[in-house]
């Protein structure tokens, strides 16, 4: 007796279709599972056997063989319990081929036959659609998540008995219906707003430019100058997530097990603020069973690294490749996993250990101590940060007057307009933002007028810029021009962009 159904596994953030086969034949009683299985999949044997018995299904004491194909792909995760059980029910005659055909099964079984929710259902549902399947049958708590993928009928079941009864019905109850666009409309407004920041116009302007071109940003200044306050408000000036972006981001959160309970989508741009004691694996992803790290969880949003020099240098250096490639590739003996890294990096740091340099009336650090502190940030990492701006100490008059600054909503309008300009400009390209320009594309889209070339040459010599810094200035200038609605990069745009690199000379240019 033979039964075959479809399951799936997740590799990186994408689902891979897995054929689950079960054979019950004469011979000494045994239960063997093959197909390059992870430890948690091997354990499914006892869960499935006990769950079937406690659900009232009698499997004859025969030679049982379960195969998960293809055999060259490692299967891991707890979602194979249900497809293995269904394949055995097919082989034992409890279910017919036409009752399970065209359905992807995924779920973890309890010993009493009830189903528990699993991670990565959004990727599995997407995989089912891509492979021509029409239905997915998952634990009830995952049904909304699976229903987000348009064109797939999602059915949530609570137990093995419930599943068999529904499969045998000629007319199953209506699948779960979820409108992703409606979910996005219901997102709540953020309580944070740039209007709450008194003064610090340069700090807010840098945040606006960074958001408009999705540039990486570094704030450097004394404690209490508003670095963290500004960083937390950057997501409020970014455009709302589109449904496509939301689905891509939700896949990452689903795989990591961080999708909020009862929620089918991440509807707001993330703001991730990991502590400086975090490990390299927690930042970029990986582990024995690879999972996405903070840089993937910050996708489409902001990764904020506060107290930047306090992070382990080895951890920070790992950021260099993801910042360029916009993805993380993790290699293991049994496979390679690719996670997205499409995030905006925002960092904050003090200029010295006590935090008050170059104010010598307060700073008590020696030149050697200042140099040692600043050198924790490598030049190659600094070169990958497009905008570097000082956050000066807040003046008393700014606090006393309590003038409300420009609201996040007003700033967001300009950011959205600049992004729309970029979208039209790069509609035939493989990228969306000025920050993603590379090589020949910089020469094509960031051309300077005669005065601009002269200014750029002077800055290159005076600031001792690297080739990468030169390119960063051009890309930031292009964004500033877009914010002003200008097709040509003018000298004023270039001058502002250069000012965002001038801090390099002050703190890392040998003046300490």
C-alpha positions in Angstrom: 0.0 0.0 0.0 1.4 3.4 -1.1 0.5 7.0 -0.4 2.0 10.3 -1.6 1.2 13.9 -0.7 3.0 17.3 -0.9 4.8 19.1 1.9 7.4 21.8 1.9 10.5 23.1 3.7 12.1 26.5 3.9 15.6 27.2 2.7 16.6 30.8 3.4 13.2 32.6 3.1 11.9 30.6 0.2 9.8 27.4 0.3 10.9 24.3 -1.5 8.3 21.7 -2.5 8.9 18.2 -0.9 7.2 15.0 -1.9 6.3 12.9 1.1 5.8 9.2 0.2 4.7 6.4 2.6 4.7 2.6 1.9 3.1 -0.1 4.1 4.3 -3.6 3.1 4.6 -7.1 4.6 7.5 -7.7 6.8 8.7 -7.3 10.4 7.1 -4.3 12.0 9.3 -1.2 11.6 9.0 2.5 10.9 11.9 3.8 8.8 12.3 7.4 7.5 14.7 8.4 4.8 15.6 11.5 2.7 18.4 13.5 4.3 16.5 14.4 7.5 17.3 16.9 10.2 17.0 15.8 13.9 13.6 17.4 14.4 12.2 15.6 11.3 13.5 12.3 12.4 11.6 12.8 15.7 8.4 13.1 13.8 8.2 9.3 13.5 7.1 8.9 17.2 4.9 11.9 17.2 3.0 10.8 14.1 2.7 7.2 15.2 1.3 8.2 18.6 -1.0 10.9 17.2 -2.5 8.5 14.6 -3.3 6.0 17.3 -4.8 8.5 19.7 -6.9 9.9 16.9 -8.5 6.6 16.3 -6.6 5.5 13.1 -5.2 2.0 13.2 -2.0 1.5 11.2 -1.2 -2.2 10.7 2.0 -3.6 12.4 3.9 -3.9 9.1 7.0 -2.6 7.5 6.5 1.2 7.1 8.9 3.3 5.0 8.5 7.1 4.6 10.6 8.9 2.0 11.0 12.7 1.7 12.1 13.7 -1.8 14.3 15.1 -3.2 16.9 13.1 -1.3 19.8 15.6 -1.8 18.0 18.5 0.0 18.2 18.6 3.8 14.7 18.7 5.4 14.4 20.5 8.7 11.7 22.1 10.8 8.6 20.8 12.6 6.1 21.1 9.7 6.5 17.6 8.3 4.4 15.9 10.9 1.1 16.5 9.1 2.2 15.5 5.6 3.8 12.3 6.9 0.6 11.5 8.8 -1.5 12.2 5.7 0.7 10.0 3.5 0.3 7.1 6.0 -3.4 7.6 6.0 -3.4 7.4 2.2 -1.3 4.3 2.3 -3.6 2.7 5.0 -6.7 3.4 2.9 -8.3 6.1 5.1 -7.9 8.7 2.4 -8.2 8.6 -1.4 -5.9 10.2 -3.9 -8.5 12.6 -5.2 -9.1 13.8 -1.6 -5.5 15.0 -1.1 -4.5 15.8 -4.7 -3.4 19.5 -5.3 -3.0 20.2 -1.5 0.1 21.2 0.4 0.1 20.0 4.0 2.1 21.5 6.8 1.9 21.4 10.6 3.2 19.9 13.9 1.3 17.2 15.7 0.7 16.8 19.4 0.5 13.3 20.8 -3.3 13.6 21.1 -3.6 14.4 17.4 -4.1 18.1 17.7 -2.2 20.5 15.5 0.3 23.2 16.6 1.3 26.3 14.7 4.6 26.4 12.8 7.0 29.0 11.5 7.4 30.0 7.8 3.8 29.3 6.6 3.8 32.4 4.4 6.8 31.0 2.5 5.2 27.6 2.2 2.0 29.0 0.9 3.9 31.1 -1.7 5.8 27.9 -2.7 2.5 26.1 -3.1 1.2 28.7 -5.5 4.4 28.8 -7.5 4.2 25.0 -8.0 0.6 25.0 -9.2 -1.1 23.7 -6.1 -4.5 25.2 -5.3 -4.9 24.6 -1.6 -2.9 24.5 1.7 -4.0 22.8 4.8 -2.3 24.1 7.9 -2.9 24.5 11.7 -5.8 26.8 12.4 -3.6 29.5 13.9 -1.6 29.7 10.7 -4.6 29.9 8.3 -4.7 33.7 8.1 -1.0 33.8 7.3 -1.3 31.3 4.5 -4.3 33.1 3.1 -2.3 36.3 2.4 -1.0 34.7 -0.8 -3.5 35.5 -3.5 -4.6 32.5 -5.6 -4.3 29.9 -2.8 -7.2 28.5 -0.8 -6.1 28.3 2.9 -7.8 25.8 5.3 -7.0 25.8 9.0 -7.6 22.5 10.9 -7.3 21.8 14.6 -6.6 18.1 14.6 -6.0 15.0 12.5 -9.7 14.0 12.9 -10.8 17.4 11.9 -8.6 17.3 8.8 -9.8 13.8 7.6 -13.5 14.8 8.1 -13.0 17.9 6.0 -11.1 16.1 3.3 -13.9 13.6 2.9 -16.6 16.2 2.6 -17.4 16.8 -1.1 -18.0 20.5 -0.4 -15.4 21.7 2.2 -16.3 24.8 4.1 -15.1 28.1 2.6 -11.4 28.8 2.8 -10.0 31.6 5.0 -10.3 34.9 3.2 -7.7 37.7 4.0 -7.4 41.0 2.1 -3.8 42.1 2.5 -4.5 45.7 1.2 -7.2 46.1 3.9 -4.8 45.0 6.6 -2.3 47.6 5.4 -4.9 50.3 5.7 -5.6 49.4 9.3 -2.1 50.1 10.5 -2.0 52.5 13.5 -0.2 55.8 13.4 3.1 56.0 15.2 3.1 58.0 18.4 6.6 59.4 17.6 6.9 62.5 15.5 9.7 64.9 14.4 7.6 67.8 15.6 8.5 66.8 19.1 12.2 67.6 18.5 13.2 71.1 19.6 15.9 72.7 17.4 18.5 70.4 15.8 17.5 71.4 12.3 20.7 69.9 10.8 20.0 66.6 12.5 16.4 66.5 11.1 17.6 67.5 7.6 20.1 64.7 7.6 17.4 62.2 8.5 15.2 63.6 5.7 17.9 63.2 3.1 18.9 59.7 4.4 15.2 58.6 4.2 14.6 60.0 0.7 17.5 58.0 -0.8 17.6 55.2 1.7 21.1 56.2 2.7 23.0 54.9 5.7 23.4 57.5 8.4 25.7 58.2 11.4 25.0 60.6 14.2 28.0 61.7 16.3 27.6 63.9 19.4 27.5 64.3 23.2 25.0 62.4 25.4 21.5 63.8 25.4 21.9 65.7 22.1 19.0 63.8 20.4 20.7 61.1 18.4 18.4 58.3 19.5 15.4 60.5 19.5 16.0 61.4 15.8 16.8 57.8 14.8 13.6 56.4 16.3 11.5 58.9 14.2 13.1 58.0 10.8 10.5 55.2 10.1 7.8 57.9 10.5 9.0 59.8 7.5 9.4 56.7 5.3 6.6 55.8 2.9 4.0 53.2 3.9 4.8 49.6 3.0 3.3 48.3 -0.2 1.7 44.8 -0.1 4.6 43.3 -1.9 7.1 44.7 0.6 4.9 43.7 3.5 4.7 40.1 2.2 8.5 39.9 1.7 9.2 41.3 5.2 6.5 39.1 6.8 8.2 36.0 5.3 11.3 36.8 7.3 9.4 37.4 10.5 7.4 34.2 10.0 10.5 32.1 9.6 12.1 33.7 12.7 8.9 33.0 14.7 8.4 36.7 15.3 5.1 37.4 13.5 2.8 38.8 16.2 0.2 36.3 17.4 -3.0 36.6 15.4 -1.4 38.9 12.8 -1.0 37.8 9.2 1.3 40.6 8.0 3.9 43.1 9.3 2.2 46.4 8.3 4.7 48.9 9.6 8.3 49.5 8.6 10.5 47.9 11.3 12.9 49.7 13.7 15.4 47.3 15.1 17.6 48.4 18.0 19.8 45.6 19.1 22.1 45.9 22.2 25.8 46.3 21.6 26.5 43.0 23.4 24.9 41.0 20.6 26.8 38.3 18.7 27.7 38.3 15.0 25.3 35.4 14.5 22.4 37.4 16.1 23.2 40.3 13.8 23.5 38.6 10.4 21.8 35.3 11.0 22.9 31.7 11.1 23.1 29.2 14.0 22.9 25.4 14.0 19.5 25.7 12.3 20.0 28.9 10.3 17.6 31.7 10.9 17.5 35.4 9.8 19.3 37.9 12.0 18.7 41.5 12.9 19.7 42.9 9.5 17.1 40.8 7.8 14.4 41.6 10.4 15.2 45.3 9.8 14.4 44.9 6.1 12.4 47.7 4.4 13.1 49.7 7.6 15.8 50.9 10.0 18.6 49.0 11.8 19.7 51.3 14.6 23.1 50.6 16.2 23.4 52.9 19.3 26.8 53.3 21.0 28.4 52.1 17.8 32.0 51.8 19.1 30.8 49.5 21.9 29.9 46.7 19.5 32.6 44.1 18.9 34.7 45.1 16.0 34.4 41.7 14.4 30.6 42.0 14.6 30.6 45.4 12.9 32.9 44.3 10.1 30.5 41.6 9.1 28.1 44.4 8.1 30.3 45.5 5.2 29.3 42.8 2.7 25.5 43.0 3.4 25.6 46.8 3.1 26.9 46.4 -0.5 25.1 43.2 -1.6 21.8 43.8 0.1 21.7 40.1 1.1 23.4 37.7 3.5 24.6 34.3 2.3 25.3 31.7 5.1 27.1 28.6 4.1 26.7 25.3 6.0 27.9 21.8 5.3 24.4 20.8 4.3 23.4 23.8 2.3 23.6 27.6 1.6 21.0 30.0 3.0 20.3 33.4 1.5 18.5 36.1 3.6 17.6 39.6 2.5 19.4 42.6 3.9 17.5 45.5 2.4 17.7 47.8 5.4 18.7 51.4 6.2 21.6 51.5 8.7 21.4 54.3 11.2 24.2 54.6 13.8 24.8 56.8 16.8 28.0 57.3 18.8 29.8 59.6 21.2 32.9 61.3 20.0 35.0 59.9 22.9 34.6 57.6 25.9 33.2 60.4 28.1 31.2 61.8 25.2 32.2 65.5 25.3 35.1 65.8 22.8 35.9 68.4 21.3 34.6 70.4 24.2 37.7 70.5 26.3 36.0 72.3 29.2 34.2 69.0 29.8 36.2 66.3 28.0 38.9 64.7 30.2 40.0 62.1 27.7 43.6 62.1 26.5 44.4 62.3 22.8 45.4 58.7 22.9 42.2 57.6 24.5 40.1 59.6 21.9 42.1 58.0 19.1 41.7 54.6 20.5 37.9 55.1 21.0 37.3 56.4 17.4 39.5 53.7 15.9 37.0 51.1 16.9 35.1 52.1 13.8 37.1 51.1 10.7 37.6 53.2 7.7 36.0 50.6 5.3 32.8 50.7 7.5 32.8 54.5 7.6 33.0 54.5 3.8 29.8 52.6 3.6 27.9 55.2 5.6 26.6 57.8 3.2 25.8 60.6 5.7 27.8 61.5 8.8 26.5 64.5 10.9 27.2 66.0 14.2 24.4 66.4 16.8 25.4 69.5 18.8 24.3 70.0 22.4 20.8 71.3 22.7 20.6 74.9 23.6 18.4 76.0 26.6 16.5 78.5 24.5 15.3 75.6 22.2 13.9 73.8 25.3 12.4 77.0 26.8 10.6 78.2 23.7 9.2 74.7 23.1 8.7 75.5 19.4 7.1 72.6 17.6 9.2 71.6 14.6 7.9 70.4 11.3 5.8 67.3 11.6 6.8 63.8 10.3 3.8 63.9 8.0 5.0 67.0 6.2 8.5 65.7 5.9 7.2 62.4 4.6 5.4 64.2 1.7 8.8 65.4 0.4 10.4 62.0 1.0 7.7 60.3 -1.0 8.0 62.8 -3.9 11.8 62.3 -4.0 11.2 58.5 -4.0 8.7 58.8 -6.8 11.3 60.7 -8.9 13.8 57.9 -8.3 11.2 55.2 -9.1 10.5 56.8 -12.5 14.2 57.4 -13.2 15.2 53.8 -12.4 12.1 52.0 -13.8 14.2 50.1 -16.3 17.0 49.4 -13.7 17.3 46.6 -11.2 17.3 49.0 -8.2 15.1 51.7 -6.7 17.1 54.2 -4.7 20.0 56.6 -5.3 21.9 54.8 -2.5 22.0 51.7 -4.7 23.8 53.3 -7.6 27.1 51.6 -8.5 29.9 52.0 -11.0 28.9 53.3 -14.4 25.4 54.0 -13.2 26.8 56.8 -10.9 28.5 58.4 -13.9 25.2 58.1 -15.9 22.8 59.5 -13.2 25.0 61.8 -11.1 26.6 64.1 -13.7 28.0 67.4 -12.4 28.0 70.9 -14.0 31.4 72.7 -14.4 31.2 74.5 -11.0 30.2 71.2 -9.3 33.2 69.4 -10.8 35.6 72.1 -9.5 34.0 71.9 -6.0 34.2 68.1 -6.0 37.9 68.2 -6.9 38.6 70.6 -4.0 36.7 68.5 -1.5 38.4 65.3 -2.7 41.9 66.7 -2.0 41.0 68.6 1.2 39.1 65.7 2.8 41.4 63.0 1.5 38.4 61.1 0.3 38.5 57.5 -0.8 36.9 56.4 -4.2 33.9 55.0 -2.2 33.4 58.3 -0.3 33.5 60.2 -3.6 30.7 58.0 -4.9 28.7 58.4 -1.7 28.9 62.2 -2.0 27.6 62.1 -5.6 24.7 59.8 -4.6 23.7 61.9 -1.6 23.9 65.0 -3.8 21.6 63.3 -6.3 19.1 62.7 -3.5 19.2 66.3 -2.3 18.5 67.5 -5.9 15.5 65.1 -6.0 14.2 66.6 -2.8 14.4 70.0 -4.4 12.8 68.7 -7.6 15.9 69.5 -9.7 17.0 67.3 -12.6 20.6 68.6 -12.5 22.8 68.4 -9.4 23.7 72.0 -8.6 26.7 73.2 -6.6 24.4 73.9 -3.6 23.3 70.3 -3.5 26.9 69.1 -3.8 28.0 71.4 -1.0 25.4 70.0 1.3 26.4 66.5 0.5 30.1 67.3 1.1 29.2 68.7 4.5 27.9 65.3 5.5 31.5 63.9 5.0 33.3 66.8 6.6 32.9 65.1 10.0 35.3 62.4 8.7 38.1 64.9 8.6 37.3 66.3 12.0 37.2 63.0 13.9 39.1 60.5 11.7 41.3 62.7 9.6 44.3 62.9 12.0 43.3 66.0 13.9 42.8 64.2 17.2 
